[in-house]
Amino acid sequence: GVERVLTIDARNHGESPHSPIMTYEAMSLDVQHLLSQLHISKCILIGHSMGGKTAMTLALQRPDLVERLVSVDISPTPTGPVTSFPAYISAMKSMSLPRGIPRSTARRLAEDQLRSVVPAVRQFLLTNLVEVEGHYMWRLNLEAISHHLPDIMTFPAFQSYYPGPTLFLRGSKSPYVSDKDFSEIERLFPKAKIQCIAGADHWVHADRPQEFIAAICNFLLLP
């Protein structure tokens, strides 16, 4: 069975350090360094959205480190027109909250400011709101993320392929993995299986958690 599960905050996210560099090559190296520090010689990688592109990059750079790969609602192609991320970033950057107010008030004000721009994912974005000395700020490094948005929206060029078992999980309501991506998926991940989760949007694991877990468990049990 699976011995342990590690959940990693990408650079400029969560509790990980901030950095001005935000490319998939850099984020792949972060994971490689972590595996090395923990003496993990091979792992199963699961990544969603930007994390999925990081996982694919690592698998293509260092297939020897990756036993299996799961990419959740993202393909190894430019993400461009389907994404709302530029809108999320600008909404978060333009938000202003007064100093010295209770956390509940800050959260309510933030929610009101985000409601019109990002109705569907504002609760998720608000988990990144932190208080530092009476001042509310985003835990994300918005400057680095917005500066590197073109890098995040694209995918590095690879001539090599990843030979291991790969699962692409897509949400039936999400535009992030389209049928026209299949040929590139097949080129880079010849053993790829593409599975659609009915009723799920881009946040597949939040929209349909039971189906998401079942799909991954079934994939891990495959020979």
C-alpha positions in Angstrom: 0.0 0.0 0.0 0.9 3.7 0.0 3.2 4.4 2.9 2.7 8.1 3.3 1.1 11.1 1.6 2.9 14.4 1.4 0.9 17.6 0.5 3.3 20.3 -0.7 2.7 24.0 -0.8 4.2 25.3 -4.1 6.6 28.2 -3.8 4.7 31.5 -3.3 1.7 29.5 -2.0 0.6 28.5 1.5 3.4 28.3 4.0 6.2 27.8 1.4 8.8 30.6 0.9 8.3 33.4 -1.5 10.5 33.6 -4.6 10.6 36.0 -7.6 10.9 32.9 -9.9 7.7 31.1 -10.7 8.4 28.7 -13.6 7.5 25.0 -13.9 11.2 24.1 -14.1 11.8 25.9 -10.8 8.7 24.3 -9.1 9.7 20.8 -10.4 13.2 21.3 -8.9 11.5 22.2 -5.6 9.8 18.9 -5.5 13.0 17.1 -6.6 14.9 18.7 -3.7 12.2 17.7 -1.3 12.3 14.0 -2.5 16.0 14.1 -2.2 15.9 15.5 1.4 13.4 12.9 2.5 15.4 10.1 0.8 12.4 9.2 -1.4 13.7 7.4 -4.6 10.4 7.0 -6.3 6.9 8.5 -5.8 3.4 8.7 -7.1 2.7 12.3 -8.1 -0.7 13.9 -8.0 -1.2 17.5 -9.1 -4.1 19.8 -9.8 -4.0 22.7 -12.2 -0.7 24.5 -11.8 0.4 21.6 -9.5 -0.5 19.1 -12.3 1.7 21.0 -14.8 4.5 20.9 -12.2 4.0 17.1 -11.7 4.0 16.5 -15.5 7.2 18.6 -15.8 8.9 16.6 -13.1 7.8 13.3 -14.7 9.2 14.4 -18.1 12.4 15.7 -16.7 13.0 12.8 -14.2 10.9 9.8 -15.1 13.1 7.6 -12.8 11.6 9.5 -9.8 8.0 8.9 -10.7 6.2 5.6 -10.3 2.8 6.9 -11.5 1.4 10.3 -12.4 -2.1 11.8 -11.9 -2.9 15.2 -13.5 -6.1 16.7 -12.3 -8.0 18.9 -14.8 -5.0 20.2 -16.7 -3.2 19.2 -19.9 0.4 19.7 -21.0 -0.7 22.6 -23.3 -1.1 26.4 -23.0 -4.1 27.2 -20.7 -4.8 30.7 -22.1 -8.4 31.6 -22.9 -10.3 29.2 -20.7 -8.9 30.4 -17.4 -10.2 33.0 -15.0 -6.9 33.2 -13.1 -5.9 36.7 -14.3 -9.3 37.9 -13.0 -8.6 36.2 -9.6 -5.2 37.9 -9.3 -6.4 41.4 -10.1 -9.4 41.0 -7.8 -7.1 39.9 -4.9 -4.5 42.7 -5.7 -7.2 45.4 -5.7 -8.8 44.4 -2.4 -8.4 46.7 0.5 -9.2 46.1 4.2 -8.9 48.6 7.1 -6.3 47.8 9.8 -7.2 46.6 13.3 -10.6 44.9 12.5 -11.6 41.5 13.8 -10.9 38.5 11.6 -14.6 37.8 11.1 -15.2 41.4 9.8 -12.2 41.2 7.6 -13.4 38.0 6.0 -16.9 39.3 5.5 -15.5 42.5 3.8 -13.1 40.5 1.7 -16.0 38.2 0.6 -18.1 41.2 -0.4 -15.3 42.6 -2.5 -14.6 39.3 -4.2 -18.3 38.3 -4.7 -18.9 40.1 -8.0 -15.6 39.1 -9.6 -15.0 35.5 -8.5 -18.4 34.1 -7.2 -17.5 30.4 -7.5 -14.1 30.2 -5.8 -14.1 33.1 -3.3 -14.3 30.8 -0.3 -11.2 29.0 -1.6 -9.3 32.2 -2.2 -10.2 33.5 1.3 -8.3 30.6 2.9 -5.2 32.6 1.8 -6.2 35.7 3.9 -3.8 36.1 6.9 -3.4 38.7 9.6 0.1 40.1 10.3 0.3 42.7 13.1 -3.3 43.8 12.7 -3.0 44.1 8.9 -4.7 41.7 6.6 -2.8 40.4 3.6 -2.6 37.5 1.1 -0.4 34.6 2.0 0.2 34.2 -1.7 3.0 36.1 -3.4 0.7 37.9 -5.8 3.5 40.0 -7.3 5.5 36.9 -8.4 2.4 35.0 -9.5 1.1 37.9 -11.7 4.5 38.6 -13.1 5.0 35.0 -14.1 1.4 34.4 -15.3 2.5 33.9 -18.9 4.8 31.1 -17.6 2.1 29.6 -15.5 -0.4 29.6 -18.4 1.9 27.8 -20.8 3.8 24.5 -20.6 7.5 23.8 -21.2 8.5 22.2 -24.5 9.6 18.6 -24.3 10.8 16.1 -26.9 11.1 13.3 -24.4 8.1 11.3 -23.0 7.1 9.8 -19.7 6.8 6.0 -20.0 4.9 5.3 -16.7 1.2 4.9 -16.0 -0.6 8.2 -16.1 -4.1 9.3 -15.3 -5.7 12.5 -16.6 -8.8 13.3 -14.5 -11.0 16.0 -16.1 -14.2 17.6 -14.8 -17.2 17.2 -17.2 -18.1 20.9 -16.7 -14.5 22.2 -17.0 -12.9 23.6 -20.2 -9.3 23.0 -19.0 -8.8 19.6 -20.8 -10.3 19.6 -24.2 -10.4 16.8 -26.9 -7.9 18.7 -29.0 -5.3 18.2 -26.2 -5.4 14.4 -26.6 -2.7 14.1 -29.3 -0.2 16.1 -27.1 -1.2 14.0 -24.0 -0.6 10.9 -26.1 2.8 12.1 -27.4 4.2 13.0 -24.0 2.4 10.3 -21.9 1.8 7.3 -24.2 0.3 5.2 -21.3 -2.2 7.9 -20.4 -5.7 7.1 -19.5 -8.2 10.0 -19.6 -11.2 9.8 -17.2 -14.1 12.3 -16.9 -15.7 13.0 -13.5 -19.4 13.8 -14.2 -20.7 17.0 -12.6 -17.2 18.4 -11.7 -15.8 21.7 -12.7 -12.1 22.7 -12.5 -11.9 22.0 -8.7 -12.7 18.3 -9.3 -11.6 17.1 -5.8 -13.9 19.7 -4.1 -16.8 19.3 -6.5 -16.9 15.5 -6.4 -14.6 14.2 -3.6 -15.9 10.6 -3.5 -15.7 10.1 -7.2 -12.3 11.8 -7.2 -10.9 9.4 -4.5 -12.4 6.4 -6.2 -10.9 7.2 -9.5 -7.4 7.7 -8.0 -7.6 4.5 -5.9 -8.7 2.5 -8.9 -5.8 3.9 -10.9 -3.3 3.0 -8.1 -4.5 -0.5 -8.1 -3.9 -1.1 -11.8 -1.0 -3.3 -12.6 
